């Protein structure tokens, strides 16, 4: 029973990290209709930028997280304007864009390896004493990770439901052409989608590095399949679906470690992904995936 409780605690922490990443991944897709496989590399780059700020410069880790997340958002906008948009204007197909983002992922990942090397790194932070909440025990960083995730999800909810930008993003997601005719500057909405996606990727990457303790140049891509599984399970293009999918994937992958080795968590996520594609390709909350024939 104690092992199940411990696994549930780790699952909640993972769910928080996966939720940040999955919402960022799906939010950008819903607005731009580009499946960005370079998302994992952006997570990795943010983790290393935060390392440089925290260990080399000596900045506080939370300040480093904010700067790294903002830098990831700006980089994502630059990638969209400098690489993605020129290919889209040339009429590159949906799956052609997937191949391009895979190439981008490899370029960023190995650029990180070239700069920082293949060794494992860690942040200059004190571990702190564990905190017990009922039967669950968390480290300081795990509690902060959960808190950041909850605040981030609430902020996304308020953005989508209460702001003009959020309403414009939802309108662009539903019908880009009609939105443009109605006076919405869709190019700016695309920039906003890429920026928010990059920021969430950056936050998830740094928090992942903190909770793992050590990380290398493959940290983001090693969790990409889990993020995609959470996104597809909830319904790609659906922010609330991504949150739900992240909770399910986070808990199930940890519970599975009680039966099989914890090193197979990515395999469990892949099995869930395949099952979703076979049984309900549009995910729990369909909407965007169904409208864009993602199930085909």
N, C-alpha and C positions, 0 to 999 in steps of 0.2 A: 504493500500500500504506500509506503514511504517513497518507493521508487516512482510510482505513478504520480504522486504529488510533486516530486522534484521535476519529473518530465513535463508536467502541466505548467510548472513555473517557467521552465525554459521555453516551452511552447508559447506562452504568453509574450515573453520577451521577443522571440522570433517573429511572432505574429505582428508585433508593433513595427519591427524593422521591415518586414515584408509588406506591411500595409503602406508605409511611406513610399517604398519603391514601386509597388504595384499600382498605386494611385497615380504616381508620376508617369509611369509607363503608359497606363490606359488613358490618362487625361490628354497627353500629347497626341495619342493615336486618334482619339475621338474628335479632336479639333482639326488635325491635319491629314488624317487618313494615311499616315506613314508609320509602318511598323519598325520602330527604331531598335535594332539589335545592338547598336553601339551603346545602349543604355548601361550595360554592365561595365563597360570601359570608363564611362563617365563617373560611375560610382568609385571605381578604382582610383582614377585620377584625383578625385576629391579627397579620398583617404590619404593619398600621398602629399597633396598640397597642405592638408591639415597637419601631417607629420612634419613637413618642412617648417611650418609656422610654429608648431608646438615645441619641437625638439631643437631645431637649428636656430630659429629666431628667439624662442623662449616665450611665445605667447600662450595665454591661458587656452586650454583645450576647447572651451566653449566659444571663445572668440575665434579660434581657428576654425571651428565648425561653421560658424556664421559666414566667415570670409570664404571658406572653401565651397560652401553651398551657393553663395552669390556668384563666385567665379564659375562654377559649374553651369549655373543658369545662363550667364553671359556667353560661355563657350557654346552651349547648346543653340543659342540664337545665332551665333556666328556660323555654326555648322549648317543650320537651316538656310541662312541667307547665302552662304558661300558655296555650299555643295548640294544640299537637297533641292532648293528652289531651281537652280539652273537645270538640273536633270528633269525635274517635273515639267518645266517649261518646254523641254524637248520632247515631252510625251512619254517619258519612261514609265513602264507599267508598274503595277503594285509590287509584283514579285521581283522586278528589276530593282526597285528601290530597296527591297529586303536585302538583295545581294550587295548593294552599295553600302548599306549600313553595317553589314557583316564585315566588309572590307575596312570601313571606318573603325569598327571595333578592334580589329587586329592591329591596325596602324597605331591607335591610341595605346592599346595594351603593351605593344612592344616598344613604343616610345617611352612609356613608363619604365619598362625593364632596362632600356638603354640608359636612362637618366639615373635611376635609383638602384639598379641591379636586381638580381633574382633572389636576394636574401630576405628573410623575414624581419620585419621591423615592428616596433611597438611605440606607443605614445608615452610621453613623460608625465605620467599621472599616478597618484597614489590610489591603491586598490580600495582602501577603506574597509570598515567592518561590515559584515552582512546584516541585512535588515529582515526581520521576521514579521510576516503579516499572516496571522493565523497559522496554518500548517505550511505556508509557502515561505521560502527564504530567497531573498534577492540581494545582489550586490548593489552598491551605490549607483554604478553605471547602468545596471539593468533597470533600476527604478526610473532613472533619468530617461533612458531609452523609451520606456513605456509612456512616461509623461510627455515627452516630445511628440511621440506618435499620436497620443490622444489630442494634444493641442493642435497638431498639424491636421488631423482629420476634421476637427471642429472648424478650423480656419478654412479648409477646403469647402466644407458644407456651407459656411456663411458666405464664402466667395461666390459659390454657384447659385445660391438661393437669394442673397440679399444685395448683391452689387450689380451695377450695370455691366461691368466686365464679365461677371459670371453668367449673366443672362445672354450676353452677346456670344460667349463661348458655347453655351447650350444651343443657341440658335444656329451658330455656324456648324456645330456638330450634327444637328438635325438636317439642315439643308443649306450648304454653303452658297449655292447660286442665288437662292431666294434671299438669304441674309445680305448678300452683296447688293442686290436690287433694292433692298429696304434701307440701304445707306450704311450698313455696318462695314467698317474697314477690315475686311477679313485678313489682310496681310498683317495688320497689327495684332489681330486676335491669334493668328498663327505664331507670331513672335511671343505673345504672352503664354501660349500653350507650351512652346519650347522652353521658355524661361522657367516657368513653374515646374515643368518636368525635370529640367536640369537641376533646379534647386532641391527638389525632393530626392533625386538621385544622389546629389552631393551629401545631403543630410543622412540618407540611408547608408552611404558608403562609409562615412566617418563613424557613425554609431556602430556599424558592423565591425569596423576595426577596433573600436573600444571594447565591445562585448566579447570579441574573439580573443583579445589580448595581443595577438600577433597577426600580421597580415603580409601578403606578398602581392606581386603585380597581377596575380590571377584572382584576387579576392572578389571582385565584382562579377566577373564572368562565371566563377564557380557557383554563384547563387542565381544566375540569370534564368536557368531552367525552372527554379523554384518560383521566381517572380512571375515568369510567363504562365506557369501552372496556376498560380493564385489568380492572375488576371483572367485567364481563360475560364477557370472554374466560376468566377463571379460573373463573367460576361464581358468580353473585351470592349472597351469604350465606355464602360459604366463605372464611375468612381465608387459608388456605394457597393457595387458588385465586387470590385477589387478589394475593398475593406473586408467584406464577408469572406471572400476567397482566401485572403491572407490569414484570417483567424483560423479557418479550417486547415489550410496547409501547415501553418505554424504548429498547431496542436497535433495533427495526425502524424507529421514527420517525427515529432518528439515521442509520441506514444509508440510509434513503430520501433523506436530504438530499444524498447523493453523486450521486443520479440527478436529483432535482428540487430546487427551491428549498427551503431549510430553513424558510421561512415556511409551507410546506404540511404541516407535521408534524401539525397538528390534523386536516387533511383525510385524511391517511394513517390516523390513529387512527379517524376516522369510517368510513372504508372497511372497516377491520378490524372495527369494531363491527357494521356492516351485514352483513358476511360471516358473522360469528358468529351473528347473529340468523337468518340464512337457513339456514346449514348445521347449527349446533348451538346452538339458542337457550338451552339450559341451561348452556352453557360447558363447559370441560374437566372440571371437577369439578362434577357436577350437584347432587345432594342437595337443598338448600333450594329452588332455583329449580324443580326438578321437583315437589317436594312442594306448592308453592304455586301451581302452574300459571302460572309466569312466562313460559312459552313460548307461552301462548295468545295 
